[in-house]
Amino acid sequence: MTVWVTGKITEREAVEFMRDGQHHLAQMHTKSGIKWFVIPGGEVTDKVAKALLEHPHIQPNNDGLFPGISQTFRFKNPRPDKKGQNNGKS
């Protein structure tokens, strides 16, 4: 299920979203500068993004233009769905 949040997403909400394996944290360049988003979901503050990047289960997706640079981050071991399968990448 896709959930979009009005306003900024809290750290707790972001972790809950990302645990399903279908949501990820992404750094994007906007008209007003670099911003962080949980996709799908919504924007997170820089403080929340920093906390998420320090979370032991949130890992880089290694999708950047140069080696060792990522723009997206995923939950390392997503929660299995009701059928016991991962909903997304692990």
C-alpha positions in Angstrom: 0.0 0.0 0.0 1.3 3.4 -0.9 1.2 6.0 1.8 2.0 9.7 1.3 2.3 11.8 4.4 1.4 15.5 4.6 4.3 17.3 6.2 7.6 15.8 7.1 7.9 12.1 8.1 9.3 11.3 11.6 12.2 8.9 12.1 9.9 6.3 13.6 7.5 6.6 10.7 10.3 6.3 8.2 11.8 3.2 9.8 8.3 1.6 9.9 7.8 2.4 6.2 11.3 1.1 5.2 10.9 -2.2 7.1 8.5 -3.6 4.5 11.2 -3.5 1.7 9.1 -1.4 -0.6 10.1 2.0 0.7 13.6 3.5 0.5 15.4 6.7 1.5 16.5 8.8 -1.4 18.6 12.0 -1.7 17.2 14.4 -4.3 18.2 17.7 -5.8 15.4 20.2 -5.7 15.0 23.9 -6.6 15.7 24.7 -3.0 18.7 22.4 -2.6 19.3 18.8 -1.6 16.4 17.1 0.2 15.7 13.6 1.6 12.6 11.6 0.9 11.2 8.2 1.9 9.7 6.9 -1.3 6.8 6.3 -1.4 6.0 8.4 1.6 7.3 12.0 1.7 10.0 14.3 2.8 12.2 13.8 5.9 14.3 16.5 7.6 18.1 16.4 7.3 18.2 15.4 11.0 15.9 12.4 10.4 17.9 11.5 7.3 21.1 11.5 9.3 19.6 9.3 12.0 18.3 6.9 9.3 21.8 6.7 7.7 23.2 5.8 11.1 20.6 3.0 11.7 22.3 -0.4 11.6 19.8 -2.0 9.3 19.6 0.8 6.7 22.3 0.2 4.0 23.4 2.0 0.8 21.9 0.7 -2.4 25.2 1.4 -4.3 23.4 3.1 -7.1 25.4 6.3 -7.4 27.3 7.6 -10.4 30.6 6.8 -8.8 31.6 3.8 -6.8 31.0 4.1 -3.1 28.4 6.8 -3.5 24.7 6.1 -3.0 21.6 8.2 -3.5 19.2 5.6 -2.2 19.3 3.5 1.0 17.2 0.4 1.8 16.4 -1.6 4.9 18.9 -4.5 4.9 16.5 -7.3 6.1 13.0 -6.2 5.3 10.1 -7.7 7.2 8.6 -10.7 5.5 5.0 -10.3 4.2 2.2 -12.5 5.3 3.3 -15.3 3.0 6.8 -15.3 4.4 8.3 -13.6 1.4 10.3 -10.4 1.3 8.3 -7.6 -0.3 11.4 -5.9 -1.8 15.1 -6.2 -2.1 17.1 -7.3 0.9 
